[in-house]
Amino acid sequence: MDSVQIYRLYSDTECLANRYDRAVREGKELLAAVEWCRYLVNAGILDLLAKNQHESVLRFDAAELTQKVQRVREEAQFQWTCSLNKPRIDLSEVESINRKLDAIAEWILKQDANALFKAPASLVEERKVIEPDFSRSA
C-alpha cells in the first residue's frame, strides 16, 4: 500500500471511531461498536497502521487511534453488561404476537386433524409402475 492509501485508511478508521464514540456515549449502536472494534483488532488494521505511520508522507498518530478504539470498545461493553441501555421491546408488540399465536392455536384446534395433514388431491400424483420389458433379450 502506498502512503496515500495508508492515510486514507487511517482517516476513514478515525472517522468511524469518532462516530461510534458519539453513538456509544448516547447509548446507541453498542453491539455494532463492539463488533467493529473487534474487527479492527482481529483483522490487524490497527497493527498495519502502527507499522506504516512513519512511512507515510501524511502524518498520523496510530497509537492515539488504538487508544480511542479500545476506549470505545470498553465503554460499549460496560454499558451493555451493566444494562444501562437495555434492549427494549414494547409491551404492545409482545401482546400483539401473543394474540396472533392464540388465534393460530384456536384455528388449529377447530380443524379436523385429517384435513390438516392430508394433501389435496390436486397435489398428489398417481404412481405409475413401469415394468421392465424382458422380451427383447439379446
C-alpha positions as a LaTeX table, in Angstrom:
\begin{tabular}{lrrr}
\hline
Residue & $x$ (\AA) & $y$ (\AA) & $z$ (\AA) \\
\hline
Met1 & 0.00 & 0.00 & 0.00 \\
Asp2 & 1.28 & 3.44 & $-0.75$ \\
Ser3 & 1.32 & 6.25 & 1.81 \\
Val4 & $-1.84$ & 7.91 & 0.50 \\
Gln5 & $-3.82$ & 4.67 & 0.83 \\
Ile6 & $-2.49$ & 4.17 & 4.36 \\
Tyr7 & $-3.50$ & 7.70 & 5.32 \\
Arg8 & $-6.94$ & 7.20 & 3.73 \\
Leu9 & $-7.39$ & 4.01 & 5.76 \\
Tyr10 & $-6.38$ & 5.90 & 8.91 \\
Ser11 & $-8.71$ & 8.80 & 8.11 \\
Asp12 & $-11.73$ & 6.56 & 7.47 \\
Thr13 & $-10.99$ & 4.50 & 10.58 \\
Glu14 & $-10.69$ & 7.62 & 12.73 \\
Cys15 & $-13.94$ & 8.99 & 11.33 \\
Leu16 & $-15.77$ & 5.75 & 12.23 \\
Ala17 & $-14.12$ & 5.72 & 15.66 \\
Asn18 & $-15.43$ & 9.23 & 16.34 \\
Arg19 & $-18.90$ & 8.25 & 15.09 \\
Tyr20 & $-19.06$ & 5.16 & 17.29 \\
Asp21 & $-17.65$ & 7.15 & 20.24 \\
Arg22 & $-20.54$ & 9.61 & 19.99 \\
Ala23 & $-23.09$ & 6.82 & 19.49 \\
Val24 & $-21.84$ & 4.83 & 22.49 \\
Arg25 & $-21.92$ & 7.91 & 24.72 \\
Glu26 & $-25.57$ & 8.29 & 23.69 \\
Gly27 & $-26.20$ & 4.60 & 24.42 \\
Lys28 & $-26.79$ & 3.67 & 20.79 \\
Glu29 & $-25.22$ & 1.11 & 18.47 \\
Leu30 & $-23.44$ & $-0.69$ & 21.32 \\
Leu31 & $-23.21$ & $-4.08$ & 19.63 \\
Ala32 & $-22.13$ & $-2.57$ & 16.32 \\
Ala33 & $-19.38$ & $-0.58$ & 18.06 \\
Val34 & $-18.02$ & $-3.63$ & 19.88 \\
Glu35 & $-18.07$ & $-5.74$ & 16.71 \\
Trp36 & $-16.33$ & $-3.00$ & 14.71 \\
Cys37 & $-13.61$ & $-2.63$ & 17.35 \\
Arg38 & $-13.07$ & $-6.39$ & 17.42 \\
Tyr39 & $-12.83$ & $-6.40$ & 13.64 \\
Leu40 & $-10.12$ & $-3.72$ & 13.68 \\
Val41 & $-8.06$ & $-5.70$ & 16.17 \\
Asn42 & $-8.62$ & $-9.16$ & 14.66 \\
Ala43 & $-8.07$ & $-8.04$ & 11.07 \\
Gly44 & $-4.80$ & $-6.37$ & 12.03 \\
Ile45 & $-5.78$ & $-2.96$ & 10.72 \\
Leu46 & $-4.52$ & $-1.17$ & 13.83 \\
Asp47 & $-1.21$ & $-3.05$ & 13.60 \\
Leu48 & $-0.93$ & $-2.18$ & 9.91 \\
Leu49 & $-1.46$ & 1.50 & 10.68 \\
Ala50 & 1.06 & 1.39 & 13.53 \\
Lys51 & 3.73 & $-0.18$ & 11.32 \\
Asn52 & 3.23 & 2.28 & 8.47 \\
Gln53 & 2.65 & 5.55 & 10.30 \\
His54 & 6.25 & 6.75 & 9.90 \\
Glu55 & 6.48 & 5.78 & 6.23 \\
Ser56 & 3.52 & 7.93 & 5.28 \\
Val57 & 4.08 & 11.41 & 3.90 \\
Leu58 & 0.88 & 12.46 & 5.62 \\
Arg59 & 1.44 & 12.16 & 9.37 \\
Phe60 & $-0.99$ & 10.46 & 11.74 \\
Asp61 & $-0.94$ & 9.01 & 15.25 \\
Ala62 & $-1.81$ & 5.31 & 15.21 \\
Ala63 & $-1.28$ & 4.95 & 18.97 \\
Glu64 & $-3.93$ & 7.56 & 19.67 \\
Leu65 & $-6.35$ & 5.81 & 17.31 \\
Thr66 & $-5.66$ & 2.47 & 19.01 \\
Gln67 & $-6.42$ & 4.01 & 22.40 \\
Lys68 & $-9.63$ & 5.56 & 21.08 \\
Val69 & $-10.78$ & 2.22 & 19.65 \\
Gln70 & $-10.02$ & 0.48 & 22.97 \\
Arg71 & $-11.90$ & 3.20 & 24.88 \\
Val72 & $-14.94$ & 2.89 & 22.59 \\
Arg73 & $-14.95$ & $-0.90$ & 22.96 \\
Glu74 & $-14.62$ & $-0.79$ & 26.73 \\
Glu75 & $-17.34$ & 1.85 & 27.12 \\
Ala76 & $-19.73$ & $-0.06$ & 24.85 \\
Gln77 & $-19.09$ & $-3.32$ & 26.72 \\
Phe78 & $-19.54$ & $-1.57$ & 30.06 \\
Gln79 & $-22.87$ & $-0.08$ & 29.03 \\
Trp80 & $-24.01$ & $-3.39$ & 27.57 \\
Thr81 & $-23.07$ & $-5.51$ & 30.59 \\
Cys82 & $-24.35$ & $-3.03$ & 33.16 \\
Ser83 & $-27.63$ & $-2.83$ & 31.28 \\
Leu84 & $-27.62$ & 0.95 & 31.30 \\
Asn85 & $-29.33$ & 0.68 & 27.95 \\
Lys86 & $-31.37$ & $-2.50$ & 27.93 \\
Pro87 & $-32.69$ & $-3.75$ & 24.62 \\
Arg88 & $-36.33$ & $-2.72$ & 24.67 \\
Ile89 & $-39.39$ & $-4.46$ & 23.32 \\
Asp90 & $-42.64$ & $-2.63$ & 23.73 \\
Leu91 & $-45.34$ & $-4.49$ & 25.62 \\
Ser92 & $-47.79$ & $-3.80$ & 22.80 \\
Glu93 & $-45.56$ & $-5.78$ & 20.39 \\
Val94 & $-45.45$ & $-8.76$ & 22.75 \\
Glu95 & $-49.21$ & $-8.61$ & 23.28 \\
Ser96 & $-49.77$ & $-8.47$ & 19.53 \\
Ile97 & $-47.61$ & $-11.55$ & 19.00 \\
Asn98 & $-49.45$ & $-13.41$ & 21.78 \\
Arg99 & $-52.85$ & $-12.56$ & 20.25 \\
Lys100 & $-51.72$ & $-13.86$ & 16.85 \\
Leu101 & $-50.38$ & $-17.08$ & 18.38 \\
Asp102 & $-53.64$ & $-17.57$ & 20.28 \\
Ala103 & $-55.65$ & $-17.08$ & 17.08 \\
Ile104 & $-53.50$ & $-19.64$ & 15.25 \\
Ala105 & $-53.89$ & $-22.14$ & 18.12 \\
Glu106 & $-57.69$ & $-21.71$ & 18.12 \\
Trp107 & $-57.85$ & $-22.24$ & 14.35 \\
Ile108 & $-55.77$ & $-25.42$ & 14.61 \\
Leu109 & $-58.00$ & $-26.79$ & 17.41 \\
Lys110 & $-61.12$ & $-26.22$ & 15.30 \\
Gln111 & $-59.74$ & $-28.05$ & 12.29 \\
Asp112 & $-60.08$ & $-31.73$ & 11.68 \\
Ala113 & $-56.76$ & $-33.49$ & 12.23 \\
Asn114 & $-57.11$ & $-35.49$ & 9.00 \\
Ala115 & $-57.85$ & $-32.36$ & 6.99 \\
Leu116 & $-54.75$ & $-30.65$ & 8.34 \\
Phe117 & $-52.32$ & $-33.36$ & 7.41 \\
Lys118 & $-53.86$ & $-34.69$ & 4.21 \\
Ala119 & $-52.51$ & $-33.27$ & 0.99 \\
Pro120 & $-55.05$ & $-32.01$ & $-1.55$ \\
Ala121 & $-55.82$ & $-34.43$ & $-4.37$ \\
Ser122 & $-54.54$ & $-31.95$ & $-6.95$ \\
Leu123 & $-51.06$ & $-32.18$ & $-5.44$ \\
Val124 & $-50.92$ & $-35.97$ & $-5.25$ \\
Glu125 & $-49.86$ & $-37.75$ & $-8.44$ \\
Glu126 & $-50.74$ & $-41.29$ & $-9.19$ \\
Arg127 & $-47.76$ & $-43.55$ & $-9.02$ \\
Lys128 & $-47.17$ & $-45.37$ & $-12.24$ \\
Val129 & $-45.26$ & $-48.59$ & $-12.04$ \\
Ile130 & $-43.12$ & $-49.26$ & $-15.06$ \\
Glu131 & $-42.37$ & $-52.91$ & $-15.52$ \\
Pro132 & $-39.28$ & $-53.86$ & $-17.46$ \\
Asp133 & $-39.73$ & $-55.47$ & $-20.86$ \\
Phe134 & $-37.68$ & $-58.68$ & $-20.85$ \\
Ser135 & $-38.97$ & $-59.94$ & $-24.22$ \\
Arg136 & $-36.20$ & $-58.17$ & $-26.07$ \\
Ser137 & $-33.35$ & $-60.07$ & $-24.57$ \\
Ala138 & $-30.16$ & $-60.02$ & $-26.56$ \\
\hline
\end{tabular}
